[in-house]
């Protein structure tokens, strides 16, 4: 049975390549704000994993996808 795609029924897995060009500036701003973590001594005892989790909590899904895309390059 063949499924026809229409505006009411878009394909389940659309062919989409994530474009990071729109989020690059935003990501630079986010990381600039959080860069103090990298240079500051760990006074709170937070691990790098905990710091990464806190950083991700403040990001939009689009920003997270941009980070993943940049890592996979």
C-alpha positions in Angstrom: 0.0 0.0 0.0 1.4 3.3 -1.0 1.0 6.4 1.2 0.5 9.7 -0.6 2.0 12.8 1.1 0.0 15.9 1.3 0.0 19.1 3.4 -2.3 17.3 5.8 -0.1 14.2 5.8 3.6 15.2 5.5 6.2 12.5 5.2 7.2 11.0 8.6 10.9 11.4 8.0 11.4 14.5 5.8 14.7 14.9 4.1 16.1 17.7 6.1 19.7 18.9 6.6 20.1 21.0 9.8 21.4 24.5 8.9 23.6 25.8 11.6 24.3 29.2 9.9 21.3 30.8 11.7 22.4 29.5 15.1 26.2 30.1 15.0 26.0 33.6 16.4 23.6 32.6 19.1 25.8 29.7 20.1 28.9 31.9 20.3 26.9 34.2 22.6 25.7 31.3 24.8 29.2 29.9 25.1 30.8 33.3 25.7 28.5 33.7 28.7 29.4 30.3 30.0 33.1 30.4 29.3 33.8 31.6 32.8 33.3 28.0 33.9 36.3 26.9 31.9 38.6 29.4 33.5 37.2 29.6 37.1 38.3 27.2 39.7 35.7 24.6 40.7 34.6 26.3 43.9 31.2 24.7 43.8 32.6 21.3 43.2 30.5 20.9 40.1 31.9 18.4 37.6 32.3 19.1 33.9 29.3 16.8 33.3 27.1 18.8 35.7 28.3 22.1 34.0 27.5 20.7 30.6 24.0 19.7 31.8 23.4 23.2 33.2 24.5 24.7 29.9 22.2 22.4 27.9 19.2 23.3 30.2 19.5 27.0 29.0 19.6 26.1 25.3 16.8 25.8 22.8 16.4 22.5 20.9 17.7 24.3 17.8 20.9 25.3 19.6 21.4 21.8 20.9 21.1 20.4 17.4 23.6 23.0 16.2 26.1 21.9 18.9 25.6 18.2 17.9 26.1 19.1 14.2 29.3 21.0 15.0 30.7 18.1 17.1 29.9 15.6 14.3 31.8 17.7 11.6 
